[in-house]
Amino acid sequence: MKKLHSFIFVLFVSQALHSQSNKLDKKLEKTYELVEKGKLKEADEHTEKILSANPEYGKGWDLLAKIRYKEYQDSKASDNLLKNMTVTTKDKNGKQSPKDDSLTKAFTDLLSNLSLSKIAYNKYTYTLRKAMLTSDDAYLSSALLRNIFIDVDVDTLVSKKALKHFNEAEEEFAKKNYDNAAKIYKRAIEEQPNFYKANMYMGDCFYFTGNYESAVGCFREAINQHPNLLEPRKYIIDTYLKAHLYDKAIDDAIDAMTVYPDLSIAVKMEDAVYYSQKKIDIKWLPREVFPNKIKQDSLKSTLNDYNEPKTPEVKGIWISYKNSLSKIKPFCNEKGIINRTNSLTASKYMEVFAWEEMLKNSASADLEQAKKMQKDGFLDCYVLVTCFHYDFYDQYKDFAKANKNKIREYYKKYIVEKN
C-alpha cells in the first residue's frame, strides 16, 4: 500500500504484458521494443496510432503517458543547451555583427525564453486529459492527473527531530520490521502531532501486521487532518477490504467520490461490491470533445504552448453540447458556475446545462441513462460524478461540497444495488 503513487516510471517490457493474448496488448509490444532501443519518438507515434483506432484502450493511454513524461524529463537537458547557446550574425559582407545588434539580440532573447520542457510538459498533461475523455480504465493517467493538479504538498514544516524519527522508521519499514517501525513513527507524531505522513505510514505498519482496527484509526486521523486528500481514503478502503468489511468499504468509497472521482476508487468500489454479493451498474459515457470551458487555454498562442492537435468535426449528440457554450456563457463565471439569473436552466453548472441541451436535441440511445437521471432528478450526479472529467473540476467541487448526501443517495440508489 505504502507509496503506491511515487510516479517513478519504468518503461521496459514486463513479462505480464507478453503473457497476455489481447490483440491490443500485442500491438503495444512494439512500443516497448522501441522504448528499450531509446526510440521514444517512434514509440510515441506507434502508440498514438493504436489509440487513434482504439481510443478506449486504457493501457495504451497509460503507456503513452509514461513515454511523454520521459520525453518531458529528457527535454530539460535541451533547455540548458538553449540557454547556453551563443548566437552570432553576419552582415551582407560576411562581417560579424556586434552583440547588441537588433537581430542578434532578438534571436538570443527568443532562445533564452524558449522552453522545450514546458512544451513537453503541456503535451504530457494534454495526454492525461485526453485519456480521460475516452477511457474508463486508464488508471495511471487518472491518478497522475490528480497528483499533478489536485493533490497538495503537506508536511512542509516538519521539525528536524520529528523528521529524524520518521527517517529511522522508514528504514525499519523497508526491512519489513513493521512493529518497530510503528513505534518510531509514533515518536515522530508525538514530536509533531500534525505529521501527516508519519500517521499514514504508521497505519501501513498496522495494516501489514493485521491490526486493521488500529490501521483504520490512523487513516481516519489522516482524513481528519486533510479531508481533501484521496490517499488515506484509498488506504482505509483497502483495509476494510482486507478485513472483509465490505459494506464499510463501499461507504468509504462513496465518500471518496465526493472528494475526487478517481478511477482507482471506482475499482476498489467494484471489488467491495463484488465481495458483498451485490452488483454495480456504472453507465459512463465516453466523450468525443473536451468539456466546454469559459477560458479556452488552447486558444493561447505563446512561445511555450503545446499546440493541441486539431480536433475532428464534432458530430452527433456532441454538436448540441458544443453549441450550448455560447448560450450559457454570459450567465457563468470563469469556472463554469452559473451565477446570473437566466431562463435557460435551473442548474447551477455549465456542464449540466450542456447535457440538458443534448437531451433536448437528441433521442440517441447513448443518452438513455442521462435521460433516466434527468427524470429522477439526479442528472447533476450522473454528469458531474459518474461522467467526471478534470476540465470541469471546479464545477464538480462546488457541487460535491453542497451535495454530499445527494451523491451518497445516488450511489446507493442507482450504482450499488442488491442482487
Buried (B, 14 or more C-beta within 10 A) or exposed (E): BBBEBEEEBEBEBEEEBEEEEEEBBEBBEBBBBBBEEEBBEBBBEBBBEBBEEBBBBBBBBBBBBBBBBBBBBEBBEBBEEBEEEEBEBEEEEEEEBEEEBEEBBEBBEEBEEBBBBBBBBBBBBBBBBBBBBBBBBBBBBBBBBBBBEBBEEBBEEBEEEBBBBBEBBBEBBEEEBBEBBBBBBBBBBEBBEBBBBBBBBBBBBBBBBEBBEBBBBBBBBBBEBBEEBBBBBBBBBBBBBBBEBBEBBBBBBBBBBBBBBBBBBBBBBBBBBEEBEBEBEBBBBEBBBBBBBBEEEBEEEEEBBBEBEEEEEBEEBBBBBBBBBEBBBEBBEEBBBBEEEBEBBEBBBBBBBBBBBBBEBBEEEEBEBBBBBBEEEBBBBBBBBBBBBBBBBBBBBBBBEEBBEBBBBBBEEBBBEEE
